Amino acid sequence: MSKNNKSVGNFPPLRFKGFGGEWTKNSLGKFAEIFDGTHQTPKYVKFGIPFVSVENIGDLAGTEKYITPEAFETEYKIKPQTGDILMTRITAGIIGSTAIVKNDNPLAYYVSLALIRIKNESLKVEYLNHFISTSFFKRELHKRIIHIAFPKKINLGEINHCFITVPDECEQRRIASFLSLIGQRIQTQIKIIEELKALKSGLSSNIFMRKVKLAEHEEKWVPVQLKEALTIPEKIKPSNIDKNKLLTVKLHLKGISRNDNSDTLSIGSTNYYVRKKGQLIYGKQNLFNGALAIVSEEFDSFLSSGDVPALDIISSKIDPEFLFQYISRPSFYKRLESIASGSGSKRIHENDLLSQSITVPSIEGQQKIASILSAIDKKIKLETKHLELLKQQKQYFLQNLFI
């Protein structure tokens, strides 16, 4: 692969060695026909013709939605076939998401998707599928969106007029093959992470249900109320409020981060308190949706409102990591919805949470369990970081192997 220093528009910044000649630019409609799906709201059945929508376009074979063969024959004049591309054409579905149809088995799709069928064999379907993923083609799609519609969409005629640039067939195949290999590696990495998460979930469940022994003898677990291991800290207000140091707790155990909406917050109407490293922090309105975390060193002395309280962990009573592993199980935090109180948006107040009981082994047993589960968490985090690097790599090549 070589770097092209030319700034003209008929060569990409990167090019595989051995390829030359100019790339041609033309409208997609010169190479392909564009069709839409059914405009009828589908009536789903348990078994029948798989139905693809914006939500499940990434897994054509894994759809759990079906329509009857009779509805399929009635609603679809153009039926997907091997080599067709399905593409989302509404902004609600991230416009330009695609999937290649792999066989001629019946497949139904809604009007929110466009079906692209290549009519000029000089354009290779794998190349086109990758080209649609490029940022400049997606910008082309967004420029042509009908802004009066909601959700905003691009109509079939405008898709026809979108420009694509095409090298000769051999170079198309080389580019598509290279990017497909990266895509396969990404899917492998996703599978690795999913298997690690499944391992963690199964092991955690077995440990806390005491189906797995971590020592030669069965250690006795005893009930402990959370108020014996956690305390409500003194509410310390900052001398001044830095909007860049406001915290939010993400749902589904995705941790804490800076509040992205801090610029729109009315600071004067809300009390904010200092949060410290090692505290358990949670969202009162969404604790039962996994809005909880341990404050890391990165966010030490950051601020949150009373709706995102923090609790001090008494480490002599309970191992902090063990505590988090215990309460971060969906089987634990989801049932806390039953103790939420208030009218309108219900909240789980500190004292209500502290009234809950858990069952624990000795401190030594807690530390052993925490060590095992934390090691899997660290592996998941490492593999997730590697996945993000692979995705960044693919985006780099999508940006530089095309024009």
Number of C-alpha atoms within 10 A of each C-alpha: 10 10 13 12 10 10 9 9 13 17 22 20 19 17 18 13 9 8 13 12 9 14 16 13 14 13 14 21 22 14 18 18 17 19 19 21 22 18 11 10 8 18 10 15 13 11 12 17 22 25 24 25 22 22 11 16 22 16 10 18 14 12 16 14 19 20 20 18 15 10 16 22 13 9 18 16 12 12 18 25 17 12 18 23 23 30 25 25 29 25 16 14 19 13 23 24 19 23 19 21 18 14 12 12 13 15 21 26 27 20 18 24 28 24 28 28 20 21 12 12 10 14 19 19 20 18 21 19 21 16 23 19 17 20 14 17 19 17 13 17 22 19 13 16 19 15 12 8 10 10 13 16 23 22 19 18 12 16 21 17 16 18 17 22 20 22 22 16 13 12 17 18 17 14 21 19 14 12 21 16 12 16 15 11 15 19 13 13 18 15 12 16 19 13 13 17 16 12 14 19 15 11 16 20 16 13 16 17 10 13 10 13 11 14 9 6 7 11 14 10 14 10 10 17 14 20 18 14 19 23 17 14 14 10 13 11 15 14 6 7 17 12 17 13 18 23 23 24 25 20 18 15 16 12 18 20 15 17 18 12 10 16 10 7 11 8 13 8 7 10 14 24 21 20 28 21 15 20 22 21 25 28 26 22 18 25 28 26 18 23 24 29 23 22 24 14 11 9 19 15 16 23 28 25 18 15 17 23 23 29 21 19 23 15 14 9 13 22 23 23 18 21 20 15 17 23 15 20 16 16 12 13 18 16 13 18 16 9 15 20 15 9 7 6 10 14 20 22 19 17 12 15 18 17 13 13 13 14 14 20 18 15 15 11 18 19 16 16 21 20 14 14 19 16 12 15 15 11 14 19 13 12 17 16 12 14 20 13 13 17 15 12 14 19 15 12 17 20 18 17 19 23 21
